[in-house]
Amino acid sequence: MLHSFFQWLIDTVSALGYPGLVVLMAIESSVLPLPSELVMPPAGYLAAKGQMDPVLAVLAGTLGSVLGALVNYGLSVWLGEPFVRRFGRYVLISPASLDRAEQFFLRHGEISTLLGRLVPVVRHLISIPAGMARMRLPRFVGFTALGAGVWCAVLVYIGWLIGQHEAALGEAAQQAFTTQAHSWVVYRVLPAVGVILAGYVAWYRWRLRAKR
């Protein structure tokens, strides 16, 4: 059943192509969340089979994420927090999720629009408090693109690993490998990314203090 579902995802992404990745990731990043874990790994799998370019897939996913984030940003700027809180529940934005995103933004400042792209739940909502705070648009787009690019690259790489090792794995072994690949990313790739981001955050805060 799981294999059939993954095959359906692969067929869907293959049929939609790069424009489909842009649209699906825009939905994932907007007020109508679609798990990116269902979109980008199939693209990585197709890249392993030579049916997609991994770099173009990451760029398409990143572009879609930025476009979806701009929707949230624009809504929060133009309509304001009261409107978002009142009608957000109709598009699956719970008050608790919105509070979590706002607290994350207040705790980390503008850099949270980068870090938040790597945090579940916060990922697609962090644009709302950024809009409410009237964060400068160029900085918002830059941070969002960088965070989304890292996230899309990790997911594409997981899909690529699955595609590269498919021939040597049966269905049960493939499921085990998926878990192993996920663990490898969690314990090796993401810590490395975390160190890089932590260094960037430290530099960014130092720069702010220097300006003040």
C-alpha positions as CSV (number, residue, x, y, z in Angstrom):
1,M,0.0,0.0,0.0
2,L,2.8,2.4,0.9
3,H,4.7,1.5,-2.2
4,S,1.7,2.1,-4.3
5,F,1.1,5.5,-2.8
6,F,4.7,6.5,-3.3
7,Q,4.5,5.3,-7.0
8,W,1.4,7.5,-7.4
9,L,3.3,10.5,-6.0
10,I,6.1,9.8,-8.4
11,D,3.8,9.5,-11.4
12,T,2.0,12.7,-10.4
13,V,5.2,14.8,-10.0
14,S,6.5,13.3,-13.3
15,A,3.3,14.4,-15.1
16,L,3.3,17.9,-13.6
17,G,7.0,18.5,-14.1
18,Y,8.9,21.6,-12.8
19,P,5.8,23.9,-13.1
20,G,3.9,21.4,-11.0
21,L,6.7,21.6,-8.3
22,V,6.4,25.3,-8.3
23,V,2.6,25.2,-7.8
24,L,2.6,22.4,-5.2
25,M,5.3,24.0,-3.1
26,A,3.5,27.4,-3.3
27,I,0.5,25.6,-1.9
28,E,2.7,24.0,0.8
29,S,4.0,27.4,1.8
30,S,0.7,29.3,1.8
31,V,-2.3,29.2,4.0
32,L,-3.3,25.9,2.4
33,P,-0.5,23.6,3.6
34,L,0.5,20.6,1.5
35,P,3.3,18.5,3.1
36,S,6.5,19.1,1.2
37,E,7.6,15.6,2.2
38,L,5.1,14.4,-0.4
39,V,6.3,16.7,-3.2
40,M,10.1,17.0,-3.2
41,P,11.3,13.4,-2.5
42,P,9.5,12.0,-5.6
43,A,11.4,14.7,-7.6
44,G,14.6,13.4,-6.1
45,Y,13.6,9.9,-7.1
46,L,13.0,11.0,-10.7
47,A,16.3,12.7,-10.7
48,A,18.0,9.5,-9.7
49,K,16.3,7.9,-12.8
50,G,17.5,10.6,-15.1
51,Q,13.9,12.0,-15.6
52,M,14.5,15.3,-13.7
53,D,17.4,17.6,-13.0
54,P,18.0,17.7,-9.2
55,V,19.2,21.4,-9.4
56,L,16.1,22.5,-11.4
57,A,13.9,20.5,-9.0
58,V,15.3,22.3,-6.0
59,L,15.1,25.7,-7.7
60,A,11.4,25.0,-8.7
61,G,10.6,24.0,-5.2
62,T,12.3,27.0,-3.7
63,L,10.5,29.4,-6.1
64,G,7.2,27.8,-5.2
65,S,8.0,28.2,-1.5
66,V,8.8,31.8,-1.9
67,L,5.6,32.5,-3.9
68,G,3.5,30.8,-1.3
69,A,5.3,32.7,1.5
70,L,4.6,36.0,-0.3
71,V,0.9,35.2,-0.2
72,N,0.9,34.8,3.6
73,Y,3.1,37.9,3.9
74,G,0.8,40.0,1.7
75,L,-2.3,38.9,3.5
76,S,-0.9,39.7,6.9
77,V,0.3,43.1,5.7
78,W,-2.9,44.1,4.0
79,L,-5.5,42.5,6.2
80,G,-3.8,42.5,9.6
81,E,-3.7,40.2,12.6
82,P,-7.3,40.5,13.7
83,F,-8.5,39.3,10.2
84,V,-6.0,36.4,10.1
85,R,-7.0,35.3,13.6
86,R,-10.7,35.6,12.9
87,F,-10.8,33.8,9.5
88,G,-7.6,31.7,9.7
89,R,-9.5,28.7,11.0
90,Y,-11.3,28.4,7.7
91,V,-8.0,27.7,6.0
92,L,-6.6,25.4,8.7
93,I,-4.7,28.0,10.6
94,S,-5.3,27.3,14.3
95,P,-4.8,29.9,16.9
96,A,-2.2,27.7,18.6
97,S,-0.2,27.3,15.4
98,L,-0.3,31.0,14.8
99,D,0.8,31.7,18.4
100,R,3.7,29.3,17.9
101,A,4.8,31.0,14.7
102,E,4.6,34.5,16.4
103,Q,6.6,33.4,19.4
104,F,9.2,31.9,17.1
105,F,9.5,35.2,15.2
106,L,9.6,37.3,18.3
107,R,12.3,35.0,19.8
108,H,14.6,34.9,16.8
109,G,13.7,38.1,14.9
110,E,13.9,38.4,11.2
111,I,16.3,35.5,10.8
112,S,13.4,33.3,11.9
113,T,12.0,33.5,8.3
114,L,15.1,31.4,7.4
115,L,15.2,29.1,10.4
116,G,11.5,28.6,10.4
117,R,11.6,26.9,7.0
118,L,13.2,23.9,8.7
119,V,10.6,23.7,11.5
120,P,7.3,21.8,11.1
121,V,4.1,23.8,11.6
122,V,6.1,27.0,11.8
123,R,7.4,26.5,8.2
124,H,4.3,27.7,6.4
125,L,3.1,30.2,9.0
126,I,6.3,32.1,9.8
127,S,5.5,34.5,6.9
128,I,2.4,35.8,8.8
129,P,4.2,37.4,11.8
130,A,6.9,38.7,9.4
131,G,4.2,40.5,7.5
132,M,2.6,41.8,10.6
133,A,6.0,43.2,11.7
134,R,6.4,44.9,8.3
135,M,9.7,43.1,7.7
136,R,11.5,44.5,4.7
137,L,10.4,42.6,1.6
138,P,13.9,42.0,0.0
139,R,15.2,40.6,3.3
140,F,12.1,38.5,3.7
141,V,12.4,37.0,0.2
142,G,16.2,36.4,0.7
143,F,15.8,34.6,4.0
144,T,12.8,32.6,2.9
145,A,14.5,31.5,-0.3
146,L,17.7,30.4,1.5
147,G,15.7,28.4,4.1
148,A,13.4,26.9,1.6
149,G,16.3,26.0,-0.7
150,V,18.1,24.1,2.1
151,W,14.9,22.2,3.0
152,C,14.1,21.3,-0.7
153,A,17.6,20.1,-1.2
154,V,17.4,17.8,1.8
155,L,14.1,16.3,0.6
156,V,15.4,15.9,-3.0
157,Y,18.5,14.2,-1.7
158,I,16.4,11.7,0.3
159,G,14.4,10.9,-2.8
160,W,17.6,10.5,-4.9
161,L,19.0,8.0,-2.3
162,I,15.8,5.9,-2.6
163,G,16.0,6.0,-6.4
164,Q,19.7,5.1,-6.5
165,H,19.3,2.0,-4.3
166,E,15.9,0.8,-5.5
167,A,17.3,-2.0,-7.7
168,A,19.1,-3.6,-4.7
169,L,16.2,-3.4,-2.4
170,G,13.0,-5.4,-2.1
171,E,9.8,-3.7,-0.8
172,A,10.6,-4.3,2.9
173,A,14.3,-3.4,2.4
174,Q,13.3,-0.2,0.6
175,Q,11.1,0.8,3.6
176,A,14.1,0.1,5.9
177,F,16.4,2.1,3.7
178,T,14.0,5.0,3.7
179,T,14.2,5.1,7.5
180,Q,18.0,4.7,7.3
181,A,18.3,7.6,4.8
182,H,16.0,9.7,7.0
183,S,18.2,9.0,10.0
184,W,21.4,9.7,8.0
185,V,19.9,13.1,7.0
186,V,18.7,13.8,10.6
187,Y,22.0,12.9,12.3
188,R,24.5,14.0,9.7
189,V,23.1,16.4,7.1
190,L,20.8,18.5,9.3
191,P,23.4,19.0,12.1
192,A,25.9,20.3,9.5
193,V,23.2,22.6,8.2
194,G,22.4,23.6,11.7
195,V,26.1,24.5,12.4
196,I,26.2,26.7,9.2
197,L,22.9,28.4,10.1
198,A,24.0,29.0,13.7
199,G,27.2,30.6,12.5
200,Y,25.2,32.8,10.2
201,V,22.8,33.8,13.0
202,A,25.7,34.7,15.2
203,W,27.2,36.8,12.5
204,Y,23.9,38.5,11.8
205,R,23.3,39.3,15.4
206,W,26.9,40.6,15.8
207,R,26.3,42.8,12.8
208,L,23.1,44.2,14.3
209,R,24.9,45.0,17.6
210,A,27.7,46.7,15.6
211,K,25.2,48.9,13.8
212,R,23.5,49.9,17.0
